Amino acid sequence: MIPAARRVVLLADSTKFGQEHFARFGDLAQVDLLITDTGLGSDDALAIEAQGTEVARA
């Protein structure tokens, strides 16, 4: 589904980052916009943005 989308937006809370999970839908590099909470550290946000994903922390 990701390759067919014009824009991919991921909404995830910060506790999902840095952990291994059973299921995976794709890579963050495939996401255009990540919306998360302020618990995501600045270093992590910069690393994600370096992959080409816009990060919005609210």
Secondary structure, DSSP 8 states (H G I E B T S, - for coil): -GGG-S--EEE--GGGTTS--S-----GGG-SEEEE-TTS-HHHHHHHHHTT-EEEE-
